[in-house]
Amino acid sequence: MLTREEAKKITDRVLALTTFPECAVSLRNSETASIRYAVNSVTTSGFQVEQQLSISVTKDKKTGSTSVTEFDDKSLRDAMKRAEQLSDVAPPNPEFIPGLGPQQYANFDNFVDATAAARSAAMIPAIRAVIEGARAKNLVAAGFFERDATVSVIANKHGLFAFERSTDSRLSTTVRTPEGSSSGWASSQSPDISKIDVAAVAAAAIGKCDRWRNPKRLEPGKYMVVLEPTAVSDLLPLIGSQFSARSAEEGRSFLSKKGGGTLLSEKLFPDFVTLRTDPFDKRNRGMLWTNGGIPAAPVTWIEKGVVKNLVYDRYWAQQAGQKPTPAANRLMLDGGTDSLDALIAGVERGLLVTRFFYLRVVNAQTVQYTGLTRDGLFLIENGKITAPAGNFRFNESPVRLLQNIVKMGVPERAQGGEGEGMIAPALVVKDFPLTSVSDAI
């Protein structure tokens, strides 16, 4: 992995190769170790090292960009020449903003040496535990265990330089019956590989597969649902891009006010809804910068139901006379103190949702998406899980989801198969529209 000093030498070499007034460089260096398993056995063991450097040059508001994966002098010179040639034929960008000068970034390093050093030998015991647990129940396990260590760098001709490094690890498993008629899924993630909860992952996936046999076919409709944190993490992060001030002011967002203006400072959600980002929460790594070098910082987007902030990129901030703001990624939804079992106990009739799958946009302005329930859907009656339920297609917006929350559990890091994940509690949500039956497992 590149050190700060090594990365600085590389970016300085690149910046010195052009006479263009604007040149920005981004560099990424990563190591990834992984094991894939299926049919109760390891199928692939991999170790991958990657590096990429991207160059963007601008003259007369005309920008050319390219990237390169070799950092020798010839490769860098050729890449710079290519970027300059592309700039010559590019149309002027009327919204071009010169690069930032030096910035003050937080002294935050979410890097765990044990994660960065982990190879197959460190991951095999976890996979063995999952497979042996599945075999004991005559079930079949498949999944993926991956860890990575990453260095990210940005620099430009105005003296901007930023360096960060981070680690992360993720274990997920799908457990099915031999004939494939029942399925359960679970995952765990952490920057510290020693904190991956292998026992919980195995127990959850195996237990759900075992209980989901012969699911009951229910009619479509609006249901009270208990969404596990994974299901919340699949759907709710889709709201993040909707905090764009430009989209709201131009009438293209759910935060656009009819007749003009935005819904900033208006109460749209229940009092107990607070949605924020904190790039320095060690459970879920976040970049030290966003939007072209703007220093990351904790931001509250919704506070006690009130929309508190919008995202201003550097161009739109200049147009609107505002300060640029960090992007709304790596979301965190503040929660309550109830366990998942306690949330279920408070539901007279509803459905427990493990996760969602295959989310696709239906209406960009209302943030409505469609998708499927998957890998464990259960009927709740009188506060208890009484039967497995057949899967559904849904049509719902994370905006409406937040508006219909009844109760919240304890927040935790969660990540399904859709997107970057977030810090999310389990939620009890009313009137969740399950629009049609799905025969998918």
KELUMSE-185324 format. One record per residue (C-alpha): chain; x, y, z. Coordinates in steps of 0.2 Angstrom, whole numbers. Layout:
residues N
A, X, Y, Z
...
This chain:
residues 441
A, 0, 0, 0
A, 6, 17, -4
A, 12, 29, 10
A, 7, 47, 11
A, 25, 52, 6
A, 25, 40, -9
A, 7, 46, -15
A, 13, 64, -14
A, 28, 61, -25
A, 17, 53, -38
A, 5, 67, -39
A, 18, 80, -39
A, 26, 71, -54
A, 10, 71, -63
A, 6, 89, -59
A, 23, 95, -66
A, 19, 87, -83
A, 7, 100, -89
A, 7, 119, -92
A, -12, 119, -92
A, -19, 131, -78
A, -30, 118, -71
A, -25, 100, -67
A, -33, 88, -54
A, -27, 71, -50
A, -35, 57, -40
A, -26, 41, -35
A, -33, 25, -28
A, -23, 10, -22
A, -31, -5, -15
A, -28, -23, -9
A, -43, -36, -8
A, -43, -53, -1
A, -58, -64, -3
A, -66, -81, -3
A, -81, -86, -12
A, -91, -102, -7
A, -105, -112, -14
A, -113, -129, -12
A, -105, -130, 5
A, -87, -129, -1
A, -75, -115, -6
A, -75, -111, -24
A, -63, -97, -26
A, -49, -89, -16
A, -42, -72, -22
A, -30, -59, -19
A, -30, -43, -29
A, -20, -27, -30
A, -26, -13, -40
A, -20, 5, -43
A, -27, 19, -54
A, -23, 37, -57
A, -35, 49, -65
A, -30, 65, -73
A, -41, 80, -77
A, -34, 95, -86
A, -43, 111, -91
A, -39, 126, -101
A, -52, 139, -107
A, -65, 130, -98
A, -62, 115, -109
A, -58, 99, -100
A, -50, 82, -104
A, -49, 67, -93
A, -41, 50, -93
A, -34, 37, -82
A, -19, 25, -81
A, -14, 10, -70
A, 5, 11, -73
A, 14, 25, -64
A, 31, 24, -73
A, 37, 41, -81
A, 32, 36, -99
A, 14, 30, -94
A, 11, 46, -84
A, 18, 57, -99
A, 7, 48, -111
A, -8, 49, -100
A, -6, 68, -98
A, -3, 71, -117
A, -20, 61, -120
A, -29, 72, -107
A, -23, 88, -115
A, -28, 82, -133
A, -45, 78, -126
A, -46, 95, -119
A, -42, 103, -136
A, -58, 95, -144
A, -70, 96, -129
A, -83, 110, -129
A, -82, 123, -115
A, -90, 120, -99
A, -100, 135, -94
A, -101, 128, -76
A, -83, 125, -74
A, -76, 130, -56
A, -57, 132, -53
A, -50, 119, -42
A, -49, 121, -23
A, -34, 127, -14
A, -26, 119, 1
A, -40, 113, 14
A, -39, 107, 32
A, -45, 89, 33
A, -49, 79, 49
A, -35, 68, 56
A, -45, 52, 55
A, -39, 35, 50
A, -51, 21, 49
A, -38, 8, 46
A, -36, -8, 56
A, -19, -17, 53
A, -27, -34, 56
A, -40, -32, 42
A, -26, -26, 30
A, -15, -41, 34
A, -29, -54, 33
A, -28, -68, 20
A, -37, -84, 17
A, -31, -92, 33
A, -40, -78, 43
A, -56, -80, 34
A, -57, -99, 32
A, -63, -102, 51
A, -78, -91, 48
A, -83, -100, 32
A, -81, -117, 40
A, -93, -112, 54
A, -106, -106, 42
A, -104, -122, 31
A, -104, -134, 45
A, -119, -126, 53
A, -129, -128, 36
A, -123, -146, 34
A, -129, -150, 52
A, -147, -145, 46
A, -145, -153, 29
A, -145, -136, 21
A, -133, -128, 8
A, -123, -113, 11
A, -116, -100, -2
A, -108, -83, 1
A, -93, -71, 0
A, -81, -66, 13
A, -70, -51, 8
A, -59, -38, 16
A, -50, -23, 8
A, -37, -10, 12
A, -38, 6, 2
A, -28, 22, 0
A, -37, 37, -8
A, -28, 53, -14
A, -33, 69, -22
A, -22, 84, -28
A, -22, 99, -39
A, -11, 113, -46
A, -18, 125, -33
A, -9, 116, -19
A, -24, 104, -14
A, -18, 88, -7
A, -27, 75, 3
A, -23, 57, 8
A, -33, 44, 18
A, -33, 26, 21
A, -46, 14, 27
A, -50, -5, 29
A, -67, -14, 28
A, -73, -32, 29
A, -89, -40, 24
A, -96, -58, 26
A, -113, -63, 18
A, -121, -80, 16
A, -136, -87, 8
A, -143, -104, 15
A, -155, -114, 5
A, -163, -131, 6
A, -155, -144, -6
A, -170, -143, -18
A, -169, -123, -18
A, -187, -121, -11
A, -182, -111, 4
A, -169, -97, 7
A, -162, -87, 21
A, -149, -73, 21
A, -138, -63, 33
A, -122, -52, 33
A, -110, -43, 45
A, -98, -29, 41
A, -84, -20, 50
A, -68, -11, 47
A, -61, -23, 60
A, -62, -40, 53
A, -61, -48, 71
A, -78, -40, 74
A, -87, -49, 60
A, -101, -58, 70
A, -99, -75, 62
A, -110, -85, 74
A, -124, -72, 71
A, -123, -73, 52
A, -124, -92, 52
A, -138, -93, 65
A, -148, -80, 56
A, -147, -87, 38
A, -149, -105, 44
A, -163, -101, 55
A, -173, -91, 42
A, -170, -104, 29
A, -176, -118, 41
A, -192, -108, 45
A, -196, -102, 28
A, -202, -119, 21
A, -219, -120, 13
A, -223, -101, 13
A, -241, -95, 15
A, -248, -86, 0
A, -255, -69, 6
A, -265, -56, -4
A, -256, -40, -10
A, -260, -24, -1
A, -254, -12, 12
A, -246, -20, 27
A, -238, -16, 43
A, -221, -21, 41
A, -206, -24, 53
A, -190, -20, 42
A, -174, -28, 48
A, -159, -16, 47
A, -154, -24, 31
A, -170, -20, 23
A, -169, -2, 29
A, -151, -1, 22
A, -157, -7, 5
A, -171, 6, 3
A, -167, 22, 13
A, -150, 27, 6
A, -159, 30, -10
A, -165, 47, -2
A, -147, 53, -1
A, -145, 60, -18
A, -162, 70, -16
A, -155, 82, -4
A, -147, 92, -19
A, -151, 110, -17
A, -150, 112, -36
A, -163, 99, -39
A, -174, 106, -26
A, -173, 123, -32
A, -176, 118, -50
A, -192, 109, -46
A, -184, 91, -49
A, -184, 84, -31
A, -197, 79, -17
A, -190, 94, -8
A, -196, 106, -22
A, -210, 117, -16
A, -225, 119, -28
A, -224, 136, -35
A, -206, 138, -32
A, -193, 137, -18
A, -189, 122, -7
A, -195, 113, 8
A, -180, 117, 18
A, -184, 121, 36
A, -201, 113, 34
A, -207, 98, 45
A, -211, 83, 33
A, -208, 68, 45
A, -212, 62, 63
A, -204, 71, 78
A, -193, 55, 81
A, -185, 55, 63
A, -167, 62, 63
A, -156, 57, 48
A, -138, 62, 47
A, -121, 58, 41
A, -105, 56, 51
A, -89, 52, 41
A, -80, 49, 57
A, -91, 35, 64
A, -79, 21, 65
A, -92, 8, 61
A, -95, 13, 43
A, -80, 21, 34
A, -83, 37, 25
A, -71, 48, 14
A, -63, 63, 22
A, -69, 74, 7
A, -83, 75, -5
A, -88, 85, -20
A, -71, 88, -27
A, -62, 91, -11
A, -74, 99, 1
A, -69, 93, 18
A, -81, 80, 25
A, -91, 84, 41
A, -105, 78, 51
A, -121, 85, 44
A, -139, 83, 50
A, -151, 82, 35
A, -167, 79, 45
A, -169, 84, 63
A, -184, 79, 73
A, -194, 78, 57
A, -188, 95, 50
A, -177, 96, 34
A, -162, 105, 40
A, -149, 105, 26
A, -147, 104, 7
A, -131, 99, -3
A, -123, 113, -12
A, -109, 108, -24
A, -96, 121, -28
A, -105, 128, -43
A, -122, 129, -36
A, -116, 136, -20
A, -108, 150, -30
A, -124, 153, -40
A, -135, 154, -24
A, -123, 163, -13
A, -121, 149, -1
A, -106, 139, 6
A, -102, 122, -2
A, -108, 107, 8
A, -103, 89, 9
A, -113, 76, 0
A, -127, 66, 9
A, -119, 48, 9
A, -116, 35, 22
A, -132, 40, 30
A, -136, 36, 48
A, -154, 35, 55
A, -155, 38, 74
A, -166, 25, 82
A, -173, 19, 98
A, -169, 6, 111
A, -181, -8, 107
A, -174, -25, 101
A, -181, -33, 85
A, -190, -45, 96
A, -198, -31, 105
A, -204, -22, 89
A, -211, -39, 83
A, -221, -41, 99
A, -229, -24, 97
A, -237, -29, 80
A, -254, -36, 79
A, -253, -41, 61
A, -240, -38, 49
A, -224, -45, 40
A, -206, -46, 45
A, -195, -42, 30
A, -176, -48, 30
A, -171, -38, 15
A, -175, -31, -3
A, -169, -36, -20
A, -168, -29, -37
A, -173, -11, -33
A, -177, 0, -48
A, -183, 18, -50
A, -201, 21, -54
A, -203, 40, -51
A, -187, 50, -48
A, -195, 65, -41
A, -205, 56, -28
A, -190, 44, -26
A, -202, 29, -28
A, -194, 12, -31
A, -200, -5, -35
A, -191, -21, -29
A, -194, -38, -21
A, -194, -45, -4
A, -181, -59, -3
A, -173, -73, 9
A, -185, -73, 23
A, -203, -65, 24
A, -213, -70, 39
A, -231, -67, 45
A, -233, -58, 62
A, -249, -61, 71
A, -253, -55, 89
A, -234, -51, 92
A, -227, -67, 86
A, -220, -75, 70
A, -233, -88, 65
A, -229, -93, 47
A, -217, -90, 32
A, -225, -79, 19
A, -223, -79, 0
A, -213, -65, -7
A, -220, -49, -15
A, -216, -35, -26
A, -217, -18, -18
A, -218, 0, -24
A, -212, 12, -11
A, -202, 28, -8
A, -190, 31, 6
A, -198, 47, 9
A, -215, 39, 12
A, -206, 26, 22
A, -199, 39, 34
A, -216, 47, 35
A, -224, 31, 40
A, -212, 25, 54
A, -222, 19, 69
A, -207, 13, 80
A, -188, 11, 79
A, -175, -1, 86
A, -157, 1, 90
A, -146, 7, 75
A, -132, -4, 68
A, -122, -5, 53
A, -131, -14, 39
A, -128, -18, 21
A, -139, -29, 9
A, -136, -32, -9
A, -141, -14, -14
A, -129, 0, -12
A, -116, 6, 1
A, -127, 2, 17
A, -129, 13, 32
A, -131, 14, 50
A, -149, 9, 52
A, -162, 3, 65
A, -175, -10, 63
A, -192, -1, 59
A, -210, -4, 61
A, -218, 5, 46
A, -237, 6, 42
A, -246, 5, 26
A, -231, -3, 16
A, -237, -6, -2
A, -234, -24, -7
A, -242, -23, -24
A, -241, -40, -31
A, -236, -58, -27
A, -219, -64, -33
A, -215, -83, -35
A, -196, -80, -33
A, -187, -89, -18
